[in-house]
Amino acid sequence: MKAYRIAIVGLGPKGLYAFERLLAQLGKLEIDKNIEVHLFEKSGNFGAGEIYDPVQPSYLLMNYPNRNINVWPSEILKPVVDNRLSFADWIAKGTYNKDSNLNDHFASRSMVGYYLMECFEKLYRAGISSYRIVKHRSSVVSIIKKAGVYELGYLDELDAKDQFLTVNNILISTGHCSWKGQLQEKEKPESTSVTRKSFIPFIYPVDSKLSVIQSNTQVAIKGMGLTFIDALLALTEGRGGRFIKKDDESYIYEPSKREPGKIYGFCRSGLPMIPRSTREGKKPYLPVFFTLRSIYGRIVNGEKPSFLKNILPLYILEAEYNFYKVAFHKKGLNLDPDDNVDRFRCQILKFHKDYPNEQTFNFENIFKPVDFQNPTDNLGPLAYLRYVMSEAELGSEKSPFMAAVMTWGNISEQFSEIYNFGGMTAESHRFFDLNYRSQLNRISYGPPLTNMKKILALLENGILNLDYSKNPVVKRKNYKWTLKVANRGPVNAEVLVDARIPTNTSRDNWSELLIGLQNNELLREFIVPGKESYNTGCPEVDRSGRLIDSKGNINPDITLYGTLTEGITYDNDSLSRTKNNFASDWALRTARSYSNIGLNSNIKTLR
């Protein structure tokens, strides 16, 4: 019998989780195992991928506390290796660090990368005793179905040669590499060295990609999310600047004189992300108003939920409840945990009658640059950053503002159950994607407080300028970029950096691999049906992650997992083992498929 070939395309954390489950399921088989497992990771960082590259600078921090990171699943079928340590336990063992708060720290991404790669090596060593496992430092660029099997075309990253491999079963977990950068597509600079230095479409790895920016250069950065923070730190701390901690735990920045002269940050909203302390998310959260029972209980005739009618009002109630729960506590009062809206309103009315100087809750102010207790005037960038940092220091147990802000992260699991696989109306799916997704990411999944303190220090120092932060008009002229906003004179920058992670806003942003799969009729775009159907820009899969082909048939041989399914699923955290977990089902199906073929017929391969 010829070998049964399995390919995992993309060996970042999601590919690692799939590999772990595959070895666990194959280990149960009681037949002879003539199996090859081919692992494709273009960075060469098997288990970590590009995002968790272990050699990246240590000042690039996670926005995910140590307690949430664990390669090893809590499933009945145990992994094939012993000595399985969570990330926090791994750190403690390696450094002899007995800090009781180690679970709550934000580690560097490089340290997480070392952990992921060490876990991969354990699995690899365990697997090669039973199977042929081949590591390819390569990008898979095409998949073609031929005579019941699949020919993978891949480009070797070391010798740049096109190569081909025939396989029987494929899992694709290529993450953000599945999409092209939007700005990169719109801006196609002439192929001159001067122009290439004036535009940087992707910042990773930061040491090499940002090295073309010379000291005293004027730099504009598009996007003000987590990647923006990485870019800022790479251009300052990464160039020898020092953040000096003061007695009050804030920072001042001491320049190295190798930094850019000025850095202009901007995005559509003009607002930075709201930071989080290590305390956020430690306790289990039980929603009061935002429950599946409440949402579906208000829908008749089996209709799909509407975001505006059925979901948003309950989210607002949940945020309002959390706001007042803390406000009550600050006055020595308790807010009844009751989902009766009328009784809830009565409690709020009495509270404001007793405390007339307390500011009432306004949901829209969560997304505006205002002080919740004095929301009449918009705050400038510096004042707003100081405000949200002071609230983040208090945390959601003491700050009504932070309690309201953190609500979305607490209820996102319930929302995912509604959103996934077109669970809302087409109009709602479109409205959420276009109007709320990025705003909610900004307030709910922000950076560690430490990093935002550094950003504040750069703003106070003057290296960072946010005067043009709100959706400026950006034009290129004579190898320079001009930023214009109302009521201010234009400024010029020699370099424009795109600090946005590529997303799947449309098929125009699909990678070469996805376009090829579509052209070969192996996949189609997920479209939410409705009066006005919504094209999500996401490949369609079934509820197990199996690809849907152009005719609507389930392909049992190709599975997508992770960020690649964002749009048909919601909140695919790259390190989560449980959110939208297609890996466990895939591994079980693959083992059963091999077992059935091995018992009943020869395995068909081309070579």
C-alpha positions as CSV (number, residue, x, y, z in Angstrom):
1,M,0.0,0.0,0.0
2,K,1.3,3.4,-0.9
3,A,1.7,6.1,1.7
4,Y,-1.2,8.2,2.8
5,R,-0.1,11.8,2.6
6,I,-1.4,14.6,4.9
7,A,-0.4,18.2,4.5
8,I,-0.7,21.0,7.0
9,V,-0.2,24.4,5.3
10,G,0.8,27.0,7.8
11,L,2.5,25.9,11.0
12,G,1.9,28.8,13.3
13,P,-0.1,28.1,16.5
14,K,-3.2,26.9,14.7
15,G,-1.2,24.5,12.5
16,L,0.6,23.3,15.7
17,Y,-2.7,22.6,17.4
18,A,-3.9,20.6,14.3
19,F,-0.6,18.7,14.2
20,E,-0.9,17.8,17.9
21,R,-4.5,16.5,17.5
22,L,-3.5,14.6,14.4
23,L,-0.8,12.7,16.2
24,A,-3.1,12.0,19.1
25,Q,-5.8,10.5,16.7
26,L,-3.3,8.6,14.6
27,G,-1.9,7.0,17.7
28,K,-5.3,5.3,18.4
29,L,-5.2,3.4,15.1
30,E,-4.6,-0.3,15.4
31,I,-3.7,-1.0,11.7
32,D,-0.3,-0.6,10.1
33,K,0.4,3.1,9.6
34,N,2.0,4.0,6.3
35,I,1.5,7.7,6.7
36,E,3.4,10.8,5.6
37,V,2.8,14.1,7.2
38,H,4.0,17.2,5.3
39,L,4.3,20.5,7.2
40,F,4.6,23.8,5.3
41,E,5.8,26.9,7.1
42,K,7.4,29.6,5.0
43,S,9.1,31.3,8.0
44,G,10.8,28.1,9.1
45,N,9.5,28.8,12.7
46,F,7.5,25.6,13.0
47,G,4.9,26.1,15.7
48,A,5.4,29.8,15.9
49,G,5.1,31.2,12.4
50,E,6.0,34.8,11.6
51,I,3.9,36.5,14.3
52,Y,5.6,34.7,17.1
53,D,9.1,34.7,15.6
54,P,11.4,33.9,18.5
55,V,14.2,36.2,17.3
56,Q,12.0,39.3,17.2
57,P,12.7,42.1,19.7
58,S,11.7,41.4,23.3
59,Y,9.9,44.8,23.7
60,L,7.1,43.5,21.4
61,L,4.6,42.2,24.0
62,M,1.6,40.0,23.8
63,N,-1.9,41.5,24.4
64,Y,-2.9,38.1,25.8
65,P,-1.9,37.3,29.4
66,N,0.2,34.3,30.2
67,R,-2.6,32.4,31.9
68,N,-4.4,32.1,28.6
69,I,-1.6,30.4,26.7
70,N,-1.4,26.6,26.7
71,V,-0.5,24.4,23.7
72,W,-1.9,21.3,25.4
73,P,-5.7,20.8,25.2
74,S,-8.1,19.7,27.9
75,E,-9.7,17.0,25.8
76,I,-10.3,13.3,26.7
77,L,-7.8,12.1,24.1
78,K,-4.5,13.1,25.6
79,P,-1.5,14.4,23.6
80,V,1.3,11.9,22.6
81,V,3.9,13.6,24.7
82,D,4.6,13.8,28.5
83,N,5.7,16.8,30.6
84,R,3.1,19.0,29.1
85,L,3.5,22.5,30.6
86,S,1.3,25.6,30.2
87,F,3.2,28.7,29.1
88,A,3.3,30.2,32.6
89,D,4.6,26.9,34.0
90,W,7.2,26.7,31.2
91,I,8.5,30.2,32.1
92,A,8.7,29.3,35.8
93,K,10.6,26.1,35.1
94,G,13.0,27.8,32.7
95,T,13.8,30.8,34.8
96,Y,13.1,29.5,38.3
97,N,10.7,32.4,38.6
98,K,8.3,31.7,41.4
99,D,6.4,34.9,41.0
100,S,2.8,34.1,42.1
101,N,1.5,36.6,39.6
102,L,3.3,35.1,36.6
103,N,0.0,34.0,35.2
104,D,-1.1,37.6,34.9
105,H,1.9,39.0,33.1
106,F,2.1,39.9,29.5
107,A,5.2,38.1,28.0
108,S,7.1,39.1,24.9
109,R,6.0,37.5,21.6
110,S,9.5,36.1,21.2
111,M,9.2,34.2,24.4
112,V,5.8,32.8,23.3
113,G,7.5,31.8,20.1
114,Y,10.2,29.8,21.9
115,Y,7.5,28.0,23.9
116,L,5.5,27.2,20.8
117,M,8.5,25.9,18.9
118,E,9.7,23.8,21.8
119,C,6.2,22.2,22.0
120,F,6.4,21.5,18.3
121,E,9.8,19.8,18.6
122,K,8.4,17.5,21.3
123,L,5.6,16.5,19.1
124,Y,7.9,16.1,16.0
125,R,10.3,13.9,17.9
126,A,7.3,11.8,19.2
127,G,5.8,11.5,15.7
128,I,8.9,10.6,13.6
129,S,9.2,7.2,15.4
130,S,5.9,6.2,13.8
131,Y,5.4,8.3,10.6
132,R,7.4,10.0,8.0
133,I,7.2,13.7,8.9
134,V,8.6,16.2,6.4
135,K,9.2,19.9,7.2
136,H,9.0,22.3,4.3
137,R,10.2,25.8,4.6
138,S,7.9,26.7,1.8
139,S,4.9,28.7,0.6
140,V,2.1,26.7,-0.9
141,V,0.9,28.7,-3.9
142,S,-1.5,26.2,-5.6
143,I,-3.7,23.2,-5.0
144,I,-5.1,21.3,-7.9
145,K,-7.4,18.2,-7.8
146,K,-6.2,15.4,-10.0
147,A,-7.8,11.9,-10.2
148,G,-9.1,12.0,-6.6
149,V,-5.9,13.4,-5.0
150,Y,-4.4,16.9,-4.8
151,E,-1.2,18.3,-6.3
152,L,0.3,21.0,-4.1
153,G,2.5,23.5,-5.8
154,Y,5.0,25.2,-3.5
155,L,7.9,27.6,-3.6
156,D,10.9,26.7,-1.5
157,E,12.0,29.7,0.5
158,L,15.7,28.7,0.5
159,D,16.3,27.8,-3.2
160,A,13.3,29.6,-4.7
161,K,12.4,26.6,-6.8
162,D,8.9,25.5,-7.8
163,Q,8.1,22.1,-6.5
164,F,5.1,19.8,-6.4
165,L,3.7,17.1,-4.0
166,T,0.7,14.9,-4.3
167,V,-1.4,14.5,-1.1
168,N,-4.6,13.0,0.1
169,N,-5.7,15.3,2.9
170,I,-5.0,19.0,3.6
171,L,-5.6,21.4,6.4
172,I,-4.9,25.1,5.6
173,S,-4.1,27.5,8.5
174,T,-2.2,30.3,6.8
175,G,-3.5,33.1,9.1
176,H,-3.2,36.7,8.0
177,C,-0.9,35.6,5.1
178,S,-4.1,34.5,3.4
179,W,-4.9,38.1,2.6
180,K,-3.1,40.8,0.7
181,G,-2.5,44.2,2.3
182,Q,-5.2,46.7,1.1
183,L,-2.8,49.7,0.9
184,Q,-0.2,47.5,-0.8
185,E,-2.7,46.7,-3.5
186,K,-3.9,50.3,-4.0
187,E,-0.4,51.8,-4.0
188,K,1.9,50.2,-6.7
189,P,5.1,52.2,-6.5
190,E,7.4,52.4,-9.4
191,S,10.3,50.0,-9.1
192,T,12.9,52.5,-7.9
193,S,14.9,52.3,-4.7
194,V,13.7,55.8,-3.8
195,T,10.1,54.8,-4.1
196,R,10.5,51.5,-2.3
197,K,12.0,53.3,0.7
198,S,9.0,55.7,0.8
199,F,6.4,53.0,1.3
200,I,6.4,50.0,3.7
201,P,3.4,47.8,3.2
202,F,4.1,45.4,6.1
203,I,6.2,45.9,9.1
204,Y,7.3,42.3,10.1
205,P,10.0,41.5,10.9
206,V,10.4,45.0,12.2
207,D,14.2,45.0,12.3
208,S,14.6,44.5,8.6
209,K,11.4,46.0,7.2
210,L,11.8,49.3,9.1
211,S,15.5,49.6,8.7
212,V,15.1,51.7,5.5
213,I,13.7,54.5,7.6
214,Q,16.6,56.9,8.4
215,S,17.0,59.1,11.5
216,N,15.2,62.4,11.5
217,T,12.9,61.3,8.7
218,Q,9.2,62.3,8.8
219,V,7.1,59.2,9.0
220,A,3.4,58.6,8.6
221,I,1.8,55.4,10.0
222,K,-1.6,54.2,8.8
223,G,-3.5,52.2,11.4
224,M,-3.4,52.8,15.2
225,G,-3.9,49.2,16.5
226,L,-1.5,46.7,17.9
227,T,0.7,46.8,14.8
228,F,1.0,50.6,15.1
229,I,2.4,50.1,18.7
230,D,4.9,47.6,17.4
231,A,6.1,50.0,14.7
232,L,6.4,52.9,17.2
233,L,8.5,50.9,19.6
234,A,10.7,49.5,16.8
235,L,11.4,53.0,15.6
236,T,12.3,54.3,19.1
237,E,13.2,51.7,21.7
238,G,14.4,49.5,18.9
239,R,16.9,52.2,17.9
240,G,18.4,52.6,21.3
241,G,16.0,55.0,22.9
242,R,15.2,54.4,26.6
243,F,11.9,54.4,28.5
244,I,12.8,55.4,32.1
245,K,10.2,54.4,34.7
246,K,9.3,57.1,37.2
247,D,8.1,56.5,40.8
248,D,4.5,56.7,39.7
249,E,5.0,53.9,37.2
250,S,4.8,56.2,34.3
251,Y,7.6,56.6,31.7
252,I,9.7,59.4,30.2
253,Y,11.4,58.8,26.9
254,E,15.1,59.4,26.5
255,P,15.9,59.6,22.7
256,S,18.9,58.0,21.1
257,K,18.9,60.5,18.2
258,R,18.5,57.6,15.8
259,E,14.7,57.9,15.7
260,P,12.6,59.5,13.0
261,G,12.2,63.2,13.5
262,K,8.4,63.0,13.7
263,I,5.9,60.1,13.5
264,Y,2.3,60.9,12.5
265,G,-0.2,58.2,13.4
266,F,-3.6,58.1,11.8
267,C,-6.6,55.9,11.2
268,R,-10.3,56.1,10.4
269,S,-11.5,56.8,14.0
270,G,-8.4,58.8,15.0
271,L,-8.4,57.0,18.4
272,P,-5.9,54.7,20.0
273,M,-6.8,51.3,21.4
274,I,-8.0,51.2,25.0
275,P,-5.3,49.4,27.1
276,R,-5.9,46.6,29.6
277,S,-4.4,45.7,32.9
278,T,-3.3,42.2,33.8
279,R,-6.4,41.8,36.0
280,E,-8.9,41.9,33.1
281,G,-10.5,38.6,32.2
282,K,-9.5,36.7,35.3
283,K,-12.9,35.9,36.5
284,P,-15.6,33.9,34.7
285,Y,-18.3,36.2,33.3
286,L,-22.0,35.4,33.4
287,P,-24.1,37.7,31.2
288,V,-27.3,39.3,32.7
289,F,-29.1,40.6,29.7
290,F,-27.0,39.4,26.7
291,T,-28.0,35.8,26.7
292,L,-28.9,33.5,23.8
293,R,-32.3,32.9,25.5
294,S,-33.0,36.6,25.6
295,I,-32.0,37.1,22.0
296,Y,-33.7,34.2,20.4
297,G,-36.7,34.5,22.7
298,R,-37.6,37.8,21.0
299,I,-37.6,36.3,17.5
300,V,-40.7,34.8,15.9
301,N,-41.3,32.4,13.0
302,G,-37.8,31.1,13.0
303,E,-36.3,34.3,11.6
304,K,-32.7,35.2,11.9
305,P,-31.7,37.8,14.6
306,S,-31.2,41.4,13.5
307,F,-28.1,43.1,14.9
308,L,-29.9,46.4,15.3
309,K,-33.2,45.1,16.7
310,N,-32.2,42.0,18.7
311,I,-28.5,42.1,19.5
312,L,-27.3,45.7,19.9
313,P,-30.0,46.7,22.4
314,L,-29.1,43.8,24.7
315,Y,-25.3,44.6,24.3
316,I,-26.1,48.2,25.4
317,L,-28.1,47.0,28.4
318,E,-25.3,44.6,29.4
319,A,-22.7,47.5,29.1
320,E,-25.0,49.8,31.1
321,Y,-25.5,47.1,33.8
322,N,-21.7,46.7,34.2
323,F,-21.3,50.5,34.3
324,Y,-23.8,50.9,37.1
325,K,-22.7,47.8,39.0
326,V,-19.4,49.5,39.6
327,A,-20.9,53.0,40.1
328,F,-23.3,51.5,42.8
329,H,-20.4,49.7,44.4
330,K,-18.4,52.9,44.7
331,K,-21.3,54.3,46.7
332,G,-21.5,51.2,48.9
333,L,-24.6,49.9,47.1
334,N,-25.4,46.7,45.3
335,L,-27.2,46.5,41.9
336,D,-29.5,43.5,41.8
337,P,-28.4,40.9,39.3
338,D,-31.8,40.9,37.6
339,D,-32.6,40.7,33.9
340,N,-35.9,42.5,34.4
341,V,-35.4,45.7,32.5
342,D,-38.2,47.6,34.3
343,R,-36.7,46.8,37.7
344,F,-33.2,47.7,36.4
345,R,-34.5,51.1,35.2
346,C,-36.1,51.8,38.6
347,Q,-32.8,51.1,40.4
348,I,-31.0,53.5,38.0
349,L,-33.6,56.3,38.5
350,K,-33.4,56.0,42.2
351,F,-29.5,56.1,42.1
352,H,-29.5,59.3,40.1
353,K,-32.2,60.8,42.3
354,D,-30.0,60.1,45.4
355,Y,-26.7,61.1,43.6
356,P,-27.7,63.8,41.1
357,N,-24.1,64.7,40.3
358,E,-23.2,61.3,39.0
359,Q,-23.0,61.1,35.2
360,T,-25.6,59.0,33.5
361,F,-24.5,56.2,31.2
362,N,-24.3,57.0,27.4
363,F,-23.4,54.1,25.2
364,E,-22.1,56.2,22.3
365,N,-19.5,57.8,24.6
366,I,-17.7,54.4,24.7
367,F,-16.5,55.1,21.2
368,K,-15.9,58.9,21.5
369,P,-12.8,60.8,22.9
370,V,-14.6,62.0,26.0
371,D,-14.4,61.7,29.7
372,F,-17.4,59.6,30.9
373,Q,-17.9,61.9,33.9
374,N,-17.7,65.1,31.8
375,P,-18.6,64.2,28.2
376,T,-19.6,67.6,26.9
377,D,-16.2,68.3,25.2
378,N,-14.1,66.1,23.0
379,L,-10.6,65.5,24.5
380,G,-7.5,66.0,22.4
381,P,-5.2,63.0,21.7
382,L,-3.0,63.5,24.7
383,A,-5.8,64.2,27.2
384,Y,-7.8,61.2,25.9
385,L,-4.8,58.9,26.2
386,R,-4.2,60.0,29.7
387,Y,-7.9,59.5,30.5
388,V,-8.2,55.9,29.2
389,M,-4.9,55.0,30.9
390,S,-6.0,56.3,34.2
391,E,-9.3,54.3,33.9
392,A,-7.4,51.2,32.8
393,E,-5.2,51.5,35.9
394,L,-8.4,51.3,38.0
395,G,-9.6,48.3,36.0
396,S,-13.2,47.2,35.3
397,E,-13.8,46.4,39.0
398,K,-13.3,50.1,40.0
399,S,-13.9,52.1,36.9
400,P,-17.5,52.3,35.5
401,F,-16.0,53.3,32.1
402,M,-13.7,50.2,31.9
403,A,-16.6,47.9,33.1
404,A,-18.6,49.1,30.2
405,V,-15.7,48.9,27.7
406,M,-14.7,45.4,28.7
407,T,-18.3,44.1,28.2
408,W,-17.9,43.2,24.6
409,G,-14.9,40.9,25.3
410,N,-17.0,39.2,28.0
411,I,-19.9,38.5,25.8
412,S,-18.1,37.8,22.5
413,E,-18.4,34.0,22.9
414,Q,-22.2,34.3,23.0
415,F,-22.1,36.7,20.0
416,S,-19.9,34.2,18.0
417,E,-22.7,31.6,18.4
418,I,-25.1,34.0,16.7
419,Y,-22.7,35.4,14.1
420,N,-21.1,32.2,12.9
421,F,-22.2,30.7,9.5
422,G,-24.6,33.5,8.7
423,G,-26.6,33.3,11.9
424,M,-27.7,36.9,11.5
425,T,-29.6,38.5,8.6
426,A,-27.5,39.5,5.6
427,E,-28.1,43.1,6.4
428,S,-27.0,42.6,10.0
429,H,-23.9,40.7,9.0
430,R,-22.9,43.6,6.6
431,F,-23.8,46.3,9.1
432,F,-21.7,44.7,11.9
433,D,-18.7,44.0,9.7
434,L,-18.6,47.6,8.3
435,N,-19.7,49.6,11.4
436,Y,-18.9,47.8,14.6
437,R,-16.2,45.1,14.1
438,S,-13.2,47.5,14.1
439,Q,-14.7,49.7,16.8
440,L,-15.2,46.8,19.2
441,N,-11.7,45.5,18.5
442,R,-10.3,48.9,19.5
443,I,-12.1,49.1,22.8
444,S,-12.0,45.4,23.8
445,Y,-8.7,43.8,22.7
446,G,-6.2,46.5,23.5
447,P,-2.5,46.3,24.4
448,P,-1.1,45.8,27.9
449,L,-1.0,49.0,29.9
450,T,2.8,49.0,30.0
451,N,3.0,49.5,26.2
452,M,0.4,52.3,26.2
453,K,2.4,54.1,28.9
454,K,5.3,54.0,26.5
455,I,3.1,55.4,23.7
456,L,2.1,58.2,26.1
457,A,5.7,59.0,26.8
458,L,6.4,59.3,23.0
459,L,3.4,61.6,22.7
460,E,4.6,63.8,25.6
461,N,8.1,63.8,24.1
462,G,6.8,65.1,20.8
463,I,8.2,62.3,18.6
464,L,4.7,61.0,18.1
465,N,2.1,63.4,16.7
466,L,-1.6,62.6,16.6
467,D,-2.8,66.0,15.3
468,Y,-3.6,64.4,12.0
469,S,-4.9,61.1,13.5
470,K,-8.6,61.3,12.4
471,N,-8.9,60.0,8.8
472,P,-6.7,62.6,7.0
473,V,-6.6,62.9,3.2
474,V,-3.4,61.2,2.2
475,K,-1.8,62.0,-1.2
476,R,1.6,61.1,-2.7
477,K,3.6,63.7,-4.5
478,N,7.2,63.6,-5.6
479,Y,8.1,60.6,-3.4
480,K,6.5,62.3,-0.4
481,W,3.2,61.8,1.4
482,T,0.9,64.8,2.3
483,L,-1.5,64.5,5.2
484,K,-4.4,67.0,5.3
485,V,-7.2,67.5,7.9
486,A,-9.6,70.3,8.4
487,N,-8.4,73.5,10.2
488,R,-4.7,72.5,10.0
489,G,-2.0,73.1,7.5
490,P,-0.8,70.0,5.6
491,V,2.3,68.1,6.7
492,N,4.6,66.0,4.6
493,A,6.2,62.6,5.4
494,E,9.0,60.9,3.5
495,V,7.8,57.4,4.4
496,L,4.3,55.9,4.7
497,V,4.0,52.7,6.8
498,D,1.0,50.5,6.6
499,A,0.5,49.2,10.1
500,R,-2.7,47.3,9.5
501,I,-2.9,43.5,9.5
502,P,-4.3,42.4,6.1
503,T,-8.0,41.3,6.3
504,N,-10.5,39.6,4.1
505,T,-12.7,42.6,3.2
506,S,-13.3,41.2,-0.3
507,R,-12.1,38.6,-2.8
508,D,-9.7,41.3,-4.2
509,N,-7.6,40.7,-1.1
510,W,-7.3,36.9,-1.5
511,S,-3.9,35.4,-1.7
512,E,-2.6,33.5,-4.7
513,L,-3.5,30.2,-3.1
514,L,-7.1,31.2,-2.5
515,I,-7.5,32.6,-6.0
516,G,-6.1,29.4,-7.4
517,L,-8.5,27.3,-5.3
518,Q,-11.4,29.4,-6.6
519,N,-10.3,29.2,-10.2
520,N,-10.0,25.5,-9.8
521,E,-13.6,25.4,-8.5
522,L,-12.5,24.0,-5.1
523,L,-13.9,26.9,-3.1
524,R,-16.4,29.7,-3.3
525,E,-17.1,32.9,-1.4
526,F,-19.4,32.7,1.6
527,I,-22.5,34.8,0.8
528,V,-25.1,35.4,3.5
529,P,-28.5,35.1,1.7
530,G,-31.2,37.7,2.2
531,K,-33.2,40.4,0.4
532,E,-29.8,41.9,-0.4
533,S,-27.3,39.1,0.0
534,Y,-24.0,39.9,1.6
535,N,-20.6,38.9,0.1
536,T,-18.4,38.4,3.1
537,G,-15.1,38.0,1.3
538,C,-14.5,34.8,3.2
539,P,-14.1,31.3,1.8
540,E,-17.1,29.1,2.6
541,V,-16.7,26.1,4.9
542,D,-19.2,23.9,6.8
543,R,-19.4,23.8,10.6
544,S,-16.4,21.4,10.7
545,G,-14.2,23.7,8.6
546,R,-14.5,21.6,5.4
547,L,-14.3,23.5,2.2
548,I,-17.4,24.1,0.1
549,D,-16.7,23.9,-3.6
550,S,-18.1,26.1,-6.4
551,K,-21.2,23.8,-6.7
552,G,-22.0,23.8,-3.0
553,N,-20.6,20.4,-2.3
554,I,-18.6,19.6,0.9
555,N,-15.0,18.7,0.2
556,P,-14.0,16.2,2.9
557,D,-10.3,16.4,2.0
558,I,-9.6,20.1,2.5
559,T,-10.2,21.9,5.8
560,L,-9.7,25.6,6.7
561,Y,-8.8,26.7,10.3
562,G,-8.2,29.9,12.1
563,T,-8.0,33.4,10.7
564,L,-8.7,32.1,7.2
565,T,-12.4,31.5,8.3
566,E,-12.8,35.0,9.8
567,G,-16.1,36.4,8.3
568,I,-17.9,33.1,8.4
569,T,-16.8,32.7,12.0
570,Y,-16.0,35.4,14.6
571,D,-13.1,35.9,16.9
572,N,-10.4,33.5,15.8
573,D,-7.8,34.2,18.4
574,S,-4.5,32.8,17.1
575,L,-3.6,31.2,20.4
576,S,-7.0,29.9,21.5
577,R,-7.5,26.1,21.5
578,T,-11.2,26.3,21.9
579,K,-12.6,29.2,19.8
580,N,-13.9,27.8,16.5
581,N,-11.9,24.7,17.0
582,F,-11.9,22.8,13.6
583,A,-8.6,21.1,14.4
584,S,-10.0,18.3,16.6
585,D,-12.8,17.3,14.2
586,W,-10.3,17.4,11.3
587,A,-7.8,15.1,13.0
588,L,-10.6,12.6,13.9
589,R,-11.9,12.6,10.4
590,T,-8.4,12.2,8.9
591,A,-7.6,9.3,11.1
592,R,-10.9,7.6,10.2
593,S,-10.5,8.3,6.6
594,Y,-7.0,6.7,6.6
595,S,-8.3,3.7,8.6
596,N,-11.2,3.1,6.1
597,I,-8.9,3.3,3.1
598,G,-6.2,1.2,4.7
599,L,-8.7,-1.6,5.6
600,N,-10.6,-1.6,2.3
601,S,-8.4,-0.5,-0.6
602,N,-5.1,0.9,-1.8
603,I,-4.4,4.5,-1.4
604,K,-4.4,6.5,-4.6
605,T,-1.5,8.8,-5.1
606,L,0.1,10.2,-8.2
607,R,3.7,9.6,-7.1
